[in-house]
Amino acid sequence: MPENVARRSEDQYEVPGRVEPREAARARPPKDWRSSKSSNSSKFGKKYRYLKLLPEALVRFGGFRKRKKDKSSVSKKPGELDDSSEQPCGLGCLVSPCCECCNNIRCFMVFYCILVLCQGVVFGLTDVSIGNVQREYSLKTIEKLALELSYDISSGLVAMFIAFYGDRKKVTWFVASSFLIGLGSLLCALPFINEEKNKSKVGIEDICTETKVVSGCQSSDASFQSKYLYFITLGQTMQGIAGMPLYILGTTFIDENVATHSAGIYVGIAECTSMIGYGMGYVIGAPLVKVPENSTSATNTTGTNGSTEWLWTWWIRFLSTTLVAWFTLIPLSCFPHNMPGSTRIKAAKHKQLHWFDSKLKDLQVGTSIKDLCAVFWILMKNPVLICLSLSKATEYLVIIGAAEFLPIYLENQFMLTPPVATILAGLVLIPGGALGQLLGGIIASTLEMSCKALMRFIMATSVISLILLMFITFVRCNPLQFAGINEDYDGEGQVGNLTAPCNEKCRCSSSVYSSICGRDDIEYFSPCFAGCMYSKALTREKTYYNCSCIKEGLITADAEGDFIDARRGKCDAKCYKLPLFVAFIFSTLVFSGFSGVPIVLAIMRIVPVQLRSLALGVCYVVLRIFGTIPGPSIFKMSGENSCIFRDVNECGHTGRCWIYNKTRMAYLLVGISFLCKLCTIIFTTTAFFMYKRQVNESTDIPNITVKNPKVKKKRRN
């Protein structure tokens, strides 16, 4: 039907010089006349393209307004669509026919995905940077909350306003998002520019000596700490404001310019790009994660060139993201608010039969704050919308748990260094979450799922990911023997106390963690707590000798003939389950990501077209309140609950956790994720049965009397 209408509308506007077949058969002019006529018509056709774009350019410039034509004076064929709102591609009043080849949704998706990718990279870099600073500085609770929640709080506060006022001019808000994403990334880079880190370290000799010089409490670099707190919080706030036009207006803009069952593919590509960007940020920032350092001298040390280089590399990564984000400013501003063909797509979607709440079907939305509050309250009373929004919130909790908890889990469960654990976590998050989002959208579009079919798909994939989560519990390593933690120095000491008779004269400090592995396959907190008297720096590793607490095990000699008692680093766990764990967590993330795009599609199906942006705004408000704001705190509290031994520095401040209970950590990670997936199933099932009941009770279809008493049921989605 739309194709026939398009053909009729195209035939209505004929280019001058075109001859009808019957007239051409009557008058057959000479060949020379026809060739000159065709050349003139082709030249006029090229000019006609420019003349056709001239009024549109003037309208975009703002100097002229379109005159409303009298309906009586313009004769339209039956079924003809009014495409006067569609605009050409151009920058302000600069409109060129060469730009029209890019005036489609595919070219828009290229620059849109680049912008989404940039924000994902900023997210990943910021999360890694915040975690690094929290391990190094003693931040207050309010400072930690400001760093972690500024994005979520700012985005939750502006979500409904952007969805309400930005629905009419979406492209303008995309350009504003591009500028704010670049500005937010630049603000995150400012603390590291021209800043030399001269933090004084506490010099503690890690060798057992009876007379040891230990410096007192040294204050941290307050200038860098306050500057970092201010700029990162402000940058995260900018990112939160910039993200809402992308995820709310961007989704509805895509839906308005593609067919109903093609929207899933495009939305899946956008969600996949966001996950890839977040994982890229993790991988890019992972080499900058600082390994806990141990000072092996008895004097105070200050910042070196290495610390300055650390700050410089953070700065260059944020600045590169800023430049890429600002690269999309001009291309995005060239796209019109209504692309060619959008009128036909909207008309086709209006003809499709969907069930809507009686309060929403004929709702007229105004432009005042009072109208915004009224529509927001009506949407909040829609139980199907709220249940689907809660399902999306619980799905995000699983992703948040993987991002927050997975690096710490890999580091402690499989004895990995912090940079390696962060890189591996990013490499699992990239293909797992991104592939799940993409495949979920492709499957929903390929099968042309109705609203009820989308909810069934969400429930089925959530059950599969729930089963996979249960298997992760059994993929863990046995805890190693740790002197003073779960081993009592061969009966000489006590469990829970690092000090024993063999090291009580060494004046050891627990504020510096530098684990060593003794020849007895027992891990010690530091060479001092092992009673080691001296050390050697060999080609590949550091070795320790004459350790009074190490009395058993295989004795080996170095090249100089001295017997080695311990080596620096953790003991070999003899656990080879890491590939199996990666396979299970990858599969869980894939099936968990399957439900991301179908939830968005289902939300847009249960409300009319004019309310889809507002419905997504309500969804993101619920997502922030019940998902992303409490999510990181929940998983961090669970991680802190599994901590066995925590750093307490010379100033008395409690720092990072050095040692975790591996078994408790595994149960907590799986338990919270299991509960989140279970809530997703419960909320989606509730939404499914409520939607099904309301559709069955709907009296939207009028009764039609026909001669043959066969009831013809219309298809409902």
Residue pairs with C-beta under 8 A, 6 or more apart in sequence:
1 79
2 344
2 347
2 348
4 79
5 79
5 80
5 81
5 344
6 344
8 77
8 79
8 80
9 77
9 80
9 81
9 83
12 77
12 80
15 41
15 44
15 45
15 48
16 41
16 44
17 37
17 40
17 41
17 44
18 41
49 97
50 97
53 88
53 95
53 96
53 97
54 95
55 64
56 87
56 88
56 95
57 88
57 90
57 93
57 94
57 95
58 64
58 93
59 65
59 66
59 87
60 87
60 90
60 92
60 93
60 95
61 92
61 93
66 84
81 343
81 344
81 347
82 343
83 340
83 343
83 344
85 338
85 343
86 336
86 338
86 339
86 340
86 341
86 342
86 343
87 336
87 337
87 338
88 95
88 99
88 100
88 103
88 336
89 95
89 99
89 100
89 102
89 103
89 334
89 335
89 336
90 96
90 99
90 334
91 330
91 333
91 334
99 334
102 334
103 335
103 336
103 339
103 340
104 339
104 340
105 254
105 257
105 258
105 266
105 339
108 253
108 257
108 332
108 335
108 339
109 254
109 266
109 269
109 270
111 328
111 331
111 332
112 174
112 246
112 250
112 270
112 332
113 269
113 270
113 273
114 324
114 327
114 328
115 174
115 177
115 178
115 181
115 246
115 325
115 328
115 332
116 246
116 250
116 270
116 273
116 274
116 277
117 273
117 274
117 276
117 277
117 280
118 181
118 182
118 185
118 277
118 321
118 324
118 325
118 328
119 181
119 239
119 242
119 243
119 246
119 274
119 277
119 325
120 273
120 274
120 275
120 276
120 277
120 278
120 279
120 280
120 281
121 277
121 278
121 280
121 281
121 284
121 321
122 181
122 184
122 185
122 188
122 239
122 281
122 318
122 321
123 151
123 239
123 277
123 278
123 281
124 277
124 278
124 279
124 280
124 281
124 282
124 283
124 284
124 285
124 426
125 188
125 281
125 284
125 285
125 314
125 317
125 318
125 321
126 188
126 232
126 235
126 236
126 239
126 281
127 281
127 282
127 403
128 281
128 282
128 285
128 286
128 288
128 289
128 422
129 188
129 232
129 285
129 288
129 314
130 147
130 148
130 232
131 289
132 288
132 289
132 290
133 139
133 147
133 225
133 228
134 144
134 147
134 656
135 290
135 292
135 655
135 656
136 290
137 220
137 225
138 220
138 649
138 651
138 653
138 654
138 655
139 147
139 225
139 229
143 229
146 229
146 233
147 229
147 232
147 233
147 236
148 632
148 633
149 629
149 632
150 233
150 234
150 236
150 237
150 240
151 236
151 237
151 239
151 240
151 243
152 240
152 624
152 628
152 629
153 240
153 624
153 629
154 236
154 237
154 240
154 241
155 240
155 241
155 243
155 244
155 620
155 624
156 240
156 620
156 621
156 624
156 625
156 629
158 240
158 241
158 244
159 244
159 248
159 617
159 620
159 621
159 624
160 372
160 376
160 614
160 617
160 618
160 621
161 372
162 173
162 244
162 245
162 248
162 249
162 617
163 244
163 248
163 249
163 613
163 614
163 616
163 617
164 365
164 372
164 375
164 613
164 614
164 617
165 367
166 172
166 173
166 245
166 248
166 249
166 613
167 249
167 252
167 613
167 614
168 337
169 337
170 245
170 249
170 250
170 252
170 253
170 337
171 253
171 332
171 333
171 335
171 336
171 337
172 337
173 245
173 249
174 245
174 246
174 249
174 250
174 253
174 332
174 335
175 329
175 332
175 333
176 242
176 245
177 242
177 243
177 245
177 246
178 242
178 325
178 326
178 328
178 329
178 332
179 326
179 329
180 238
180 239
180 241
180 242
181 238
181 239
181 242
181 325
182 321
182 322
182 323
182 325
182 326
183 235
183 238
183 322
184 234
184 235
184 236
184 237
184 238
184 239
184 242
185 235
185 239
185 318
185 319
185 321
185 322
185 325
186 235
186 318
186 319
186 322
187 231
187 232
187 234
187 235
187 238
188 231
188 232
188 235
188 236
188 318
189 314
189 315
189 317
189 318
189 319
189 322
190 227
190 231
191 224
191 227
191 228
191 231
191 232
192 311
192 312
192 314
192 315
192 318
193 315
195 224
195 227
195 311
196 303
196 307
196 308
196 311
197 221
197 224
197 303
197 307
197 308
197 310
197 311
198 221
198 302
198 303
199 218
199 220
199 221
199 224
199 302
199 303
199 307
200 218
200 219
200 300
200 301
200 302
201 218
201 293
201 295
201 300
201 301
201 302
202 214
202 215
202 217
202 218
202 295
202 300
202 511
202 512
202 649
202 650
203 213
203 214
203 215
203 295
203 297
203 298
203 299
203 300
203 301
204 212
204 214
204 294
204 295
204 298
204 509
204 511
204 512
205 212
205 213
205 296
205 297
205 298
205 528
206 294
206 295
206 296
206 512
206 514
206 526
206 527
206 528
207 296
207 527
207 528
207 532
207 533
207 534
207 535
207 544
208 503
208 505
208 506
208 508
208 527
208 528
208 530
208 531
208 532
208 533
208 548
209 506
209 507
209 533
210 505
210 506
210 507
212 298
212 506
212 507
213 298
213 299
214 298
214 507
214 509
214 650
215 299
215 300
215 650
216 650
217 649
217 650
217 651
217 652
218 300
218 650
218 651
219 651
244 617
244 620
247 616
247 620
248 613
248 616
248 617
248 620
249 613
250 270
251 267
251 270
251 600
251 604
251 616
252 604
252 612
252 613
252 616
254 263
254 266
254 267
254 270
255 263
255 267
255 604
255 612
256 342
256 345
256 346
256 609
257 339
257 341
257 342
257 345
258 266
258 345
259 345
259 348
260 348
260 349
260 352
261 445
261 448
261 449
262 445
263 445
263 601
263 604
264 440
264 441
264 442
264 443
264 444
264 445
264 597
264 598
264 601
265 441
265 442
265 445
266 441
267 441
267 597
267 600
267 601
268 437
268 438
268 439
268 440
268 441
268 442
268 444
268 445
268 597
269 438
269 441
271 437
271 438
271 441
271 596
271 597
272 434
272 435
272 437
272 438
272 441
273 434
274 437
275 429
275 430
275 433
275 434
275 437
275 593
276 430
276 434
278 403
278 429
278 433
279 426
279 427
279 429
279 430
279 433
279 434
280 426
280 430
281 426
282 403
282 422
282 423
282 425
282 426
282 429
283 423
283 426
283 427
283 430
284 317
285 314
285 317
285 422
286 419
286 422
286 423
286 426
287 419
287 423
288 310
288 313
288 314
289 418
289 419
289 422
290 310
290 418
291 417
291 418
291 419
292 418
292 513
292 514
292 656
294 512
294 513
294 514
294 526
295 301
295 512
346 609
349 609
350 609
352 717
353 714
353 715
353 716
353 717
354 451
354 605
354 606
354 716
354 717
355 451
355 606
355 691
355 694
355 695
355 698
355 700
355 716
355 717
356 606
356 607
356 608
357 382
357 606
357 607
357 694
359 378
360 378
360 379
360 382
360 607
360 608
360 611
361 608
361 700
363 375
363 378
363 608
363 610
363 611
365 371
365 375
365 610
365 611
365 614
375 611
375 614
376 614
376 618
379 385
379 607
379 611
379 614
379 615
379 618
380 386
380 618
382 606
382 607
383 686
383 687
383 690
384 606
384 687
384 690
384 691
384 694
385 603
385 606
385 607
385 615
385 618
385 619
386 618
386 622
387 683
387 684
387 686
387 687
387 690
388 599
388 602
388 603
388 606
388 619
388 683
388 684
388 687
389 603
389 618
389 619
389 622
389 623
390 622
390 626
390 679
390 683
391 458
391 595
391 599
391 679
391 680
391 683
391 684
391 687
392 596
392 599
392 600
392 619
392 622
392 623
392 627
393 622
393 623
393 625
393 626
393 627
393 628
394 626
394 627
394 676
394 677
394 679
394 680
394 683
395 592
395 595
395 596
395 599
395 676
395 680
396 623
396 627
396 628
396 631
397 627
397 631
397 634
397 672
397 673
397 676
398 465
398 589
398 592
398 673
398 676
398 677
399 429
399 433
399 589
399 592
400 627
400 628
400 631
400 632
400 635
401 631
401 635
401 669
401 672
401 673
401 676
402 425
402 428
402 429
402 433
402 585
402 589
403 425
403 429
404 631
404 632
404 635
404 636
404 639
405 635
405 638
405 639
405 669
406 425
406 428
406 429
406 585
407 418
407 421
407 422
407 424
407 425
408 421
408 639
408 660
408 665
409 665
409 666
409 669
410 416
410 421
410 424
410 425
410 578
411 417
411 418
411 421
412 659
412 660
412 662
412 665
413 476
413 477
413 581
413 662
413 665
413 666
414 477
414 573
414 575
414 577
414 578
414 581
415 477
415 570
415 572
415 573
415 575
416 424
424 582
428 582
428 585
428 586
428 589
429 589
431 586
432 585
432 586
432 587
432 588
432 589
432 590
432 593
433 589
433 590
433 592
433 593
434 593
435 590
435 593
436 589
436 590
436 591
436 592
436 593
436 594
436 596
437 593
437 596
437 597
439 590
439 593
439 594
440 457
440 461
440 593
440 594
440 595
440 596
440 597
440 598
441 597
441 598
443 457
443 594
444 454
444 457
444 597
444 598
444 601
447 453
449 457
449 598
449 601
450 716
450 717
451 602
451 605
451 606
451 691
451 717
452 688
452 691
452 692
452 717
454 598
454 599
454 601
454 602
454 605
455 598
455 602
455 684
455 687
455 688
455 691
456 688
457 594
457 595
457 598
458 594
458 595
458 598
458 599
458 602
458 680
458 684
459 681
459 684
459 685
459 688
461 591
461 592
461 594
461 595
462 591
462 592
462 595
462 677
462 680
462 681
462 684
463 681
464 591
465 587
465 588
465 591
465 592
465 594
465 677
466 674
466 677
466 678
466 681
468 584
468 587
468 588
468 591
469 588
469 670
469 673
469 674
469 677
470 670
470 674
471 584
472 581
472 584
472 585
472 588
472 666
472 669
472 670
473 666
473 667
473 670
475 577
475 580
475 581
475 584
476 577
476 581
476 662
476 663
476 666
477 573
477 575
477 577
477 662
478 573
478 575
479 486
479 661
479 662
479 663
480 521
480 523
480 570
480 571
480 573
481 487
481 521
481 522
481 523
482 522
482 523
482 524
482 525
482 659
483 489
483 493
483 498
483 500
483 522
483 523
483 524
483 525
483 529
483 530
483 549
484 493
484 495
484 496
484 497
484 498
484 499
484 500
484 524
484 525
484 529
485 495
485 496
485 498
485 644
485 645
485 659
486 495
487 495
487 522
488 494
488 495
488 500
489 500
489 501
489 502
489 549
490 551
490 552
492 500
492 501
492 502
492 549
493 499
493 500
493 501
493 502
494 500
498 508
498 510
498 525
498 529
499 508
499 529
500 549
502 531
502 548
502 549
503 528
503 529
503 530
503 531
503 548
503 549
506 528
506 529
506 531
507 528
508 525
508 526
508 528
508 529
509 528
509 650
510 525
510 645
510 647
510 648
511 647
511 648
511 649
511 650
511 655
512 526
513 525
513 526
513 647
513 658
514 525
514 526
514 527
514 568
515 523
515 524
515 525
515 526
515 568
515 569
515 570
516 523
516 524
516 526
516 527
516 530
516 532
516 544
516 566
516 567
516 568
516 569
517 523
517 524
517 566
517 567
517 569
517 570
517 571
517 572
518 524
518 530
518 547
518 549
518 550
518 553
518 565
518 566
519 550
519 552
519 553
519 554
519 555
519 556
519 564
519 565
519 566
520 550
520 551
520 552
520 553
521 553
521 571
522 550
522 571
523 570
523 571
524 530
524 549
524 550
524 566
525 645
525 658
527 535
527 544
527 547
527 566
527 568
529 549
530 544
530 547
530 548
530 549
530 550
530 565
530 566
531 547
531 548
531 549
531 550
532 544
532 545
532 546
532 547
532 548
532 565
532 566
533 545
533 546
533 547
533 548
534 544
534 545
534 546
535 542
535 543
535 544
535 545
536 542
536 543
536 545
536 558
536 560
536 562
538 558
538 559
541 567
541 568
541 569
542 567
542 568
543 558
543 564
543 566
543 567
543 568
544 564
544 565
544 566
544 567
544 568
545 562
545 563
545 564
545 565
546 565
547 565
547 566
550 565
550 566
555 563
555 564
556 563
556 564
557 563
557 564
558 564
588 673
592 677
595 680
595 684
599 684
600 616
600 619
602 687
603 612
603 615
603 616
603 619
604 612
604 615
604 616
605 717
606 615
606 691
607 614
607 615
634 672
635 672
638 668
638 669
638 672
639 657
639 660
639 665
639 668
640 657
641 664
641 668
642 660
642 661
642 664
642 665
642 668
643 657
643 659
643 660
643 661
644 657
644 659
644 660
644 661
645 657
645 658
645 659
646 654
646 655
646 656
646 657
646 658
647 654
647 655
647 656
647 657
647 658
648 654
648 655
649 655
695 716
701 713
701 714
704 712
